[in-house]
Amino acid sequence: MQVTDIKRAKPAAPDDVKKLQRTVEDIIETVRAGGDEAVVEYSRKFDGYDGPYRVTDEQIDAARRELSPALIEGLDFAIQQVTAFAKAQRAQITEFEQEIAPGVYMGHRLVPVDSCAAYVPAGRYPCATSAVMSLVPAAVAGVSRLVAVSSPGQEKRINPAILYTMAEIGASEIYCLGGAHAIAAMAFGTETIAPVDMIVGPGNQYVMEAKRQVYGTVGIDFLAGPSECMVIADETGRADYIAADLLAQCEHDPNARGALVTTSEQLAAEVVDEIDRQLGELTTVEVARRSWEDNGIVVVVPTLEDAAAYANDYGPEHLEVHARDPKALVPSLTSYGSLFLGEAAAEVFADKVSGTNHILPTERAARYTGGLWVGHFLKVITHQWVDQRGVQLLAPYSERQAEYEGMDAHRRAAAIRLTPKA
């Protein structure tokens, strides 16, 4: 495939991965051994927070009173939309039992995990809808114990909009904690927190490394970040729309990634110019400019099919298609976190309120997983039962295989069922 680079990303500086791993490992082991005392000490050290970390009903009520009716209406709308989509997804997953072979009956049940902690980041921006994205699918799945955790911001408390959203969805426990020590507390428990079965939600590199290290003790969704957006466009694409959508992604943080793959050299040049123009209008210009200059990509390819191949190899978190017939490209697209078809379908809609989840795979993980959804919180557990016809079918095969493998107890367990009862 012929690819013309209009703008390349700068080579990434090598991360001190081992140092990060050791730091997080020390935090986890200290919290595991020290419980509440260690959690409080890390909160004081990293967040300057010295208060009780379990949120009270009075704090939730105070947060609700701080918010304007218009903001509450918007948060409630987001909850309704994400709930509606999660319920629609849940309805498509069914339990079953059927006779697979004569006398052999098999099936599966869908059982929610008992408890889940949703980590809601609040570093650079207090993203209230991140609480919606992690808690709503768990609630729809039927998780009985919903725990929510978010770091204290500059005001040394959970952001009021985040706190309102957590409570409105039905989190039964809310903790003002952030970072790797929060993940450790959720995984192993403390005197205040009972351990959970699963931890989900985005976070910084320390949070992601902590999730990686506690995986196995608890389940996780996946490791995500930094954020990504790719736009595929033909000559009909609007440079102003594309520039706006790429910059919306770039302002997340300096490591965010925006990319344009287009069949039009003219559009490529227009988008580069338009990004430079729009940067001058942003209050978040410092972050967005650094992200674009360091990580932005603009390439020109011969056909939209080539653009699809490029996107599949990249595996972007968010993928927009701005083309004359965007739906025609869908069969060729296989690796993305979430897909946005047509110039009207701005990624920001899903980021905030439309209903699909915004907790999505990054760094090519879209090659093997989709985003967070109600199914993450459901265990598909199988069962079977067998009548005498099934015994006559299965036992001889099992007996012969076990004998070949030298597993005599297995052989006897199969053979004994062929012996008539006395």
N, C-alpha and C positions, 0 to 999 in steps of 0.2 A: 504493500500500500504506500502510495506517495503521500508524504506529509510535509507541508511547508510550515515551518515555525515562524510565526509573526512575533510571538513573545514567549520566552521560556521562563520556567521557574528557576530560581537560583538553587544550586546544589545545597541540600540540607547539611547543616553542621552536625558532626557526629555527637550523639547524645552520650552522656556518661550514664549508660544504662545500669551498669553494675553498682554505681554509687546510689542511684535511685532505688534499686532493688534492696540494697543493704539498709538504707534509711527507712524504707517502708517496713522491712522485716523487723527492724528494731522497734518501731512503733507498735506493730502488731503484737510482738511478744511481750512488750511492756504492758499493753492494755490487757492482754490475755492473763497475765500474772497479777496485775495491779488493780483491775476492775475500775470502779468509780474514781478512785484516787488518781489513777493514771489518766483517765479521760479528762478529769477536771484540770489536771496539770497541763496536758497538751492543749486544751482549750485556752487556758491562760497564756501559754507560750505562743501559740500560732495565731489565735484570734483576739487576744486581749480580753477574753470573756471569762468572767469569774462568778457568774450566777448559776442558779440551779438550771440544769439543762433539760429537764422535762417541762414541756409547755403546759400551762394550766388553762382551764376553761375561761378564767378571767382575762388572760392574755389574748385568747382567741376572740372573745367579745370585744376587747379594746381594739384589736386589729380591724375587726369588721366595722366599727364605728369610724375609723380613720378613712375608709375608702368612700369615694363618691358613688352615688347611685349608678352613674354611667359606667364606671369601671366595674362595679359588681355585676351589672347587666352583661357586660362583655365577657367576664369570667364565667358567669352562669351559662352564657351561650356556648362558650368553648366546651364546658363540661357536657352540655346537652349534645353537641355535635359528636364529640369523641365517644360518648356513651352510645349514641345511636349507631355509629359505625362499628364499635366493638360488639354490640348486641347482634348486628347483622352478621359479623364474622362468626360469632359464637353459634348462631343458628345454622351455619353451614357445616359445623363439626358434629357428627352424630355418633352415638353408640350403636353397636350392632352385635348380634350373635347369629351364626348360621351353621348349617351342617356342611363342613368343608369336604369331607369324605364320608362314606357310609359308616354311621355310628360315631363319628368324630365331630364334636360341636365346639366351635371357637368363637371368640368375640373380644371386644374391648370396651372398657368403661372410661369415662372422662372424669377424673377426680381432681379438684383444685388442690394446690399446695395449701397447707394449713396457715402459714404465715409468710409475710413478705415485707421487706423494708424498701421504701422508695427513697433514693438519694436525690435531692433537688438542689442543684448548684445555684449559688447566688454570689458569684465572684464579681466579674466585671459588670454584669447586668442581672437584675432580679427577674428571671424568666418565670413568671407565675404559671404559664401553661406547661412548663416541664412537669409540674406536680400533676396536672391533668393527665398528661401522656403516660406517666408511670403508674398512677394510682387507679385511674378509671378501668383499664383493661383487667387489672387484678380484681377490682370490685365486681366487674361483670362476670369474671370467671368464677367468682364465689369464694375468694380467699377470705377466711373468717377473721384473721388478725392482720389488719393493715397498719403498718408502722411507717411514719414519714419522718425524714430527717433533713435538715437544711442548716447551713452554717450561719453564725451571727455575722451580720454585715457591719458597716461602719457605725451603725446605731446600736450595736451589741444586742441584737435581737433578730429573730426571723423577720424578713420583709413582710409587712402586713398583707399584701396581695397574695403572697405565697402561703402564708399562714391561713388566710381565709379560705383559699382553694383547698388546702389539705383537709381542713375541718369540714368543708362543704361536701367533699366527696365521701367522707366518712372514716378518715384515719382515726383509729382508736387510741393511738399513742403518737405524740409528736415530740421530737427532740431537737433542741437547738445545738447542733453539733456539725462540724465539717471536717473534711480531710480524711486521711488514712485512719486516724484514731476512731472516727465515726464508723467506718466500715468494719474495723476490728471489733468495736463494741457490739455492732449488730450481729456479727458472725459468731462471736464467742460468748457474748453476754457479759453483764456486770451485775453488781448488787441491785441496780435500778432497772436494767434492761434484760429481759429474757431473750435468748438468742432466737434468730429467725431462721426460716428454711431457705429463703431466697433473697437476694439483693439485686435491685435493678436501678437504672438511671445513669445519666452521664456525669462527668466530673473532670477534674484536671488530671495531670499525669500521676499525681500521688494517689488519687482516688482510684484511677484505673489500675495502677500497679497493686494497690491493696486488694481490689476485686480479684485480680489475677491470682494473688497469693492465698486468698481465703477460699478460692473455688475448690470444691471437693468437700470442704466443711459445710459450705452452703452452695446453692445453685446461684448462677448469675445469668443475666441476659446475654451480654457480650461486651467486648472492650471497644469503646468508641471514642473518636476524636483524633485530630482536630476536624472541624466541620468542613464540608465540601459541597460545591455546587458546580455542575457542568451544564452548559447549554449547547444543544445541537441546533444549528440554524441553516436554512438555505437563504437565497437572495431576498426572500420576502420578509426576513426578520427585521424587527424594529430595533435600531441601535440603542435608543433611549430605554426601552424596556429591558433589553439584555444587560446593559450597563447597570441599571438600577438593581436587577436581580443578583448580579455578580457582586456588587458592592454590599448588598444586604447580607451576603454570606461573609464577605471580607471583614465586616465590622465586628464579627463575633470575637476574634482575637487575632494577634499577629501571625499565628500559625494556620489560620483558615485558608482554604484553597478555592479559587474561582477559575473556571476554565471555559473557553469558547472553542467549539469545533464546528467549522462552517465550510460550506462549499463556495463561498463568495469572498474573494480577496477584498472587494470594495466594502462589504459589511464588516469584515475583520478590522479594516483601517478605521471605519466609522465608530466601531465599538471602542477601540483604544482611545480615540479622541474624546468620545462621549464620557468614558470613565474618568478621564482627566478633568473634564468640565464638571461632572457631577461631584467629584471629590471636593472641589472648592466650595460646594454648598453644604457639606455634611459637618455636623457638630462632632462626629466621630472620625474625622478625617485622619487623625494621627494613627489610629489603629488600622483603619481601612486602607490607607495608602501603603503602610508598611506591608500589610498582608498581600495587597495586589502586586506591589513591586517585587516582593520576595517570592511569592508563590503563584502569581497569576500566569495562566497559559492561554495563548491564542494560536490555533493552528488552522490551516486550510487543507482540505482534502478534496479529492475529485468528485465523490458522490456521497449521498446520504447513507448509502450502505457502508461506505468506508467510515463515515462518521459513527455509525452504529458499532462497527468492529472496534474502533478506537475506544468508544465508551465502554464496551464490554470488557476490554482489557484493563481499563482504568478502574471500573467498578465504583462509580461515584455514589456518594451518600444521597444527593438529590440530583435528578436528571430532568432537565426541561427540553422539550422539543418545540422549536419555533419554526414551523415549516408550512408550506402550502397545504399539505395533507398530513398532519402529524400522526394520526392514527395508523396510517399506512406503514409506519416504521416500527410499530409495536412488536410484530412477530420477530423482528431482527434484534430486539433489545432484551438481554437476558441477565445483565448484572448491574443492578442499581438498588439503592435503598427504597426510594419512592420516586414515582414517575409523574411528570406534569406535562400534559398534552395541550399544546396551543399556547399562544402568547397571553391569553387571558388567565391561564392557570398559574398564577405567581406562586413560587415556593413559599413566600411569606404567609400565604393563606393557611397552608398546612402547618407552618411553624407555629401559628397562633390559634386558629379557630376552626378550620374547615372540617376536620374529623379524622383524617388519617394520622398515624402516629409520627412524631418528629424525633423519636429516639431510634436512630438508624445506624446501620453498619458503615464504617469508614475504612480508609486505608486498604482497599480492595477486598474487605471482608464480604462485600455484596456478592462475590463469586460463590459463596457457600451459605449465606444466611440472609434472611430478610430482616425487617425492623421489628421492634417490640410490638407484640399483639396479644390478644386474649389467650391464644394458644400457648404462650410462654408459661402461663400460670396453671395450665391443665396437664396433669399426668395422664398419658394414654396407657392404661394398664390392661394387660391381656388376661384372659381366662379360657379354660377349656373343660369339657366333661366328655366322657367316653362311655358308650354302652358296650355290650359284649361283641357286637359286630365290629366296633372300633378296635377292641382288644385283638380280635382275630386278624385284623388288618395291620396294626402297628407293632404288635409284640414280636412277630418273627423277624421283621426288618431290624428292630432295635436289638434283639438277641444276637443276630449275626454280626451287626456292627460292633457291639460291645465285646463279643468274643474275639473279633479281629484285632481290636484295640487292646486286648488284655485286661479289660475292666470287668472282672468276674462278678462283682456285686451288682454292677449295672445289668449284666447278662441275666443274673438270677432274678432281679427285680422285674424284668420283662417276662422271663420264662414262667415264673410262678403264677402269673395271671392267665396262662394257658392251661393250668392244671385245674380240672373241675373240683369244686368244693366237695368235701367228704359228706 
